[in-house]
Amino acid sequence: VKILGFLRENLTTEKLMKKAMENGLSEYKLLQSTLDNLGIGTFKDLAVLEFSTPVADCLQTMARRRLTELPVIDPEGKFVDVFSRHDVFELSKRDREANSKMSVLEAIHKRPIDGSMGHCCRRQDCLGAIVDAFGRFKVERMYFVSDKNQLEGVISLSDLLRFFLG
């Protein structure tokens, strides 16, 4: 969450006002604008995991895409959870060979009780609420879901940095 600290330190009122003016909005209106209207987030070519995906395949996808976590969806495409590097660390404490062959669903069920699920948001959420949520939950990304909990996309701290500083 180093990026969040950087965001807090460098997201000055001057930069926020500049970004607001670029978008033809006041500072307040910018923070009240929806993520959908501002075009922030990734909605295409998402890497996702299904319940049956073997852990070994998850690790390959995470390495290839340079991601620290991946969303897990059920057979209907609904967001269920995330599989993260923390899950990998937990599994590596046990029998690595057996764990690499198990499914994502099995791995999630072996997670310690205090393991956290991914955080969700909606395209209609306002920028101010999302920035606040990133700080409150101390996460690197949040997942866009529909009213029916269908996975639609992802927003990361990098997306926010590009928006504010880019």
C-alpha positions in Angstrom: 0.0 0.0 0.0 3.0 2.3 -0.6 1.2 3.7 -3.6 -1.7 4.8 -1.4 0.8 6.7 0.9 2.3 8.3 -2.3 -1.2 9.2 -3.4 -2.0 10.9 -0.1 1.3 12.8 0.0 1.2 13.9 -3.6 -2.5 14.4 -4.3 -2.5 18.1 -3.4 -5.5 20.4 -3.7 -3.7 22.0 -6.6 -3.4 18.7 -8.5 -7.0 17.8 -7.7 -8.2 21.2 -8.9 -6.1 20.9 -12.1 -7.6 17.5 -12.8 -11.1 18.8 -12.1 -10.5 21.7 -14.5 -9.3 19.3 -17.2 -12.6 17.5 -16.8 -14.6 20.8 -16.7 -15.7 20.2 -13.1 -15.2 21.7 -9.7 -13.1 19.8 -7.2 -16.3 18.7 -5.4 -18.0 17.6 -8.6 -14.9 15.6 -9.6 -15.0 13.6 -6.4 -18.8 13.1 -6.9 -18.3 11.9 -10.5 -18.9 8.2 -11.1 -16.0 6.0 -12.1 -18.0 5.1 -15.2 -18.2 8.7 -16.3 -14.5 9.3 -15.6 -13.5 6.1 -17.4 -11.4 4.7 -14.6 -10.8 1.0 -14.4 -10.2 -2.1 -16.5 -13.1 -3.9 -18.1 -11.6 -6.0 -20.9 -9.1 -8.9 -20.9 -9.6 -9.6 -17.2 -7.7 -12.6 -15.8 -10.2 -14.6 -13.7 -10.2 -17.9 -12.0 -13.0 -20.5 -11.8 -13.6 -22.8 -8.9 -12.0 -25.8 -10.7 -8.8 -23.9 -11.8 -5.8 -25.8 -10.4 -3.6 -23.7 -8.0 -0.6 -24.4 -10.3 -2.4 -22.6 -13.2 -3.3 -19.7 -10.9 0.4 -19.2 -10.0 1.3 -19.2 -13.7 -1.4 -16.7 -14.5 -0.3 -14.4 -11.6 3.3 -14.6 -12.7 2.5 -14.0 -16.4 0.2 -11.1 -15.7 2.3 -9.7 -12.8 -0.6 -9.7 -10.4 -0.7 -10.3 -6.7 -4.3 -11.6 -6.7 -7.0 -12.8 -9.1 -10.8 -12.7 -8.8 -12.6 -16.0 -8.5 -15.9 -16.4 -10.2 -18.6 -19.1 -9.9 -20.0 -20.9 -13.0 -22.4 -18.1 -13.6 -19.6 -15.4 -13.7 -20.5 -14.0 -10.2 -17.7 -12.6 -8.1 -17.0 -14.9 -5.2 -13.6 -14.2 -3.8 -10.0 -13.6 -4.6 -7.0 -15.9 -4.7 -3.9 -14.0 -3.6 -0.2 -14.2 -2.9 -1.3 -14.6 0.8 -3.1 -17.8 -0.2 0.1 -19.0 -1.9 2.1 -18.3 1.2 -0.3 -20.2 3.3 -0.3 -23.2 0.9 3.5 -23.2 0.7 3.6 -24.0 4.4 2.1 -27.4 3.7 2.7 -30.1 1.1 3.6 -28.0 -2.0 3.1 -30.9 -4.5 -0.4 -31.7 -3.3 -1.4 -28.1 -3.0 -0.4 -27.2 -6.5 -2.8 -29.8 -7.8 -5.8 -28.8 -5.7 -8.5 -26.5 -7.1 -8.9 -22.8 -6.2 -12.1 -23.7 -4.4 -10.2 -26.2 -2.2 -7.4 -23.7 -1.5 -9.9 -21.0 -0.5 -11.6 -23.5 1.9 -8.2 -24.2 3.5 -7.6 -20.4 4.1 -7.4 -19.3 7.7 -10.6 -17.8 9.1 -9.1 -14.3 9.1 -8.4 -14.5 5.4 -10.1 -11.6 3.7 -12.3 -11.6 0.6 -11.8 -9.1 -2.2 -13.6 -5.8 -2.0 -16.3 -4.8 -4.5 -17.5 -1.6 -6.0 -19.9 -0.5 -8.7 -19.3 1.6 -11.8 -21.8 4.1 -10.4 -19.7 4.7 -7.3 -18.2 8.1 -7.0 -14.5 8.8 -7.1 -14.4 10.2 -3.6 -16.0 7.1 -2.1 -13.5 4.8 -3.9 -10.5 6.8 -2.9 -11.8 6.6 0.7 -12.4 2.8 0.4 -8.9 2.2 -0.8 -7.6 3.9 2.3 -10.0 2.3 4.7 -9.6 -1.3 3.5 -5.9 -0.9 2.6 -6.2 -2.9 -0.6 -4.4 -2.6 -4.0 -7.5 -3.3 -6.1 -11.3 -3.5 -6.0 -13.6 -5.4 -8.2 -16.5 -3.9 -10.2 -19.6 -6.0 -9.9 -23.1 -5.6 -11.3 -26.3 -5.5 -9.3 -26.4 -9.3 -9.8 -22.8 -9.6 -8.5 -21.4 -10.4 -12.0 -17.8 -9.5 -12.3 -17.4 -6.5 -14.7 -14.0 -5.2 -14.1 -11.3 -4.0 -11.7 -9.9 -0.7 -10.4 -6.4 -0.6 -9.0 -4.3 2.0 -7.1 -2.3 2.2 -10.4 -5.5 3.2 -12.2 -6.1 6.0 -9.6 -2.5 7.2 -9.9 -2.7 7.3 -13.7 -5.9 9.3 -13.4 -4.7 11.9 -10.9 -1.1 12.2 -12.0 -1.2 11.2 -15.6 
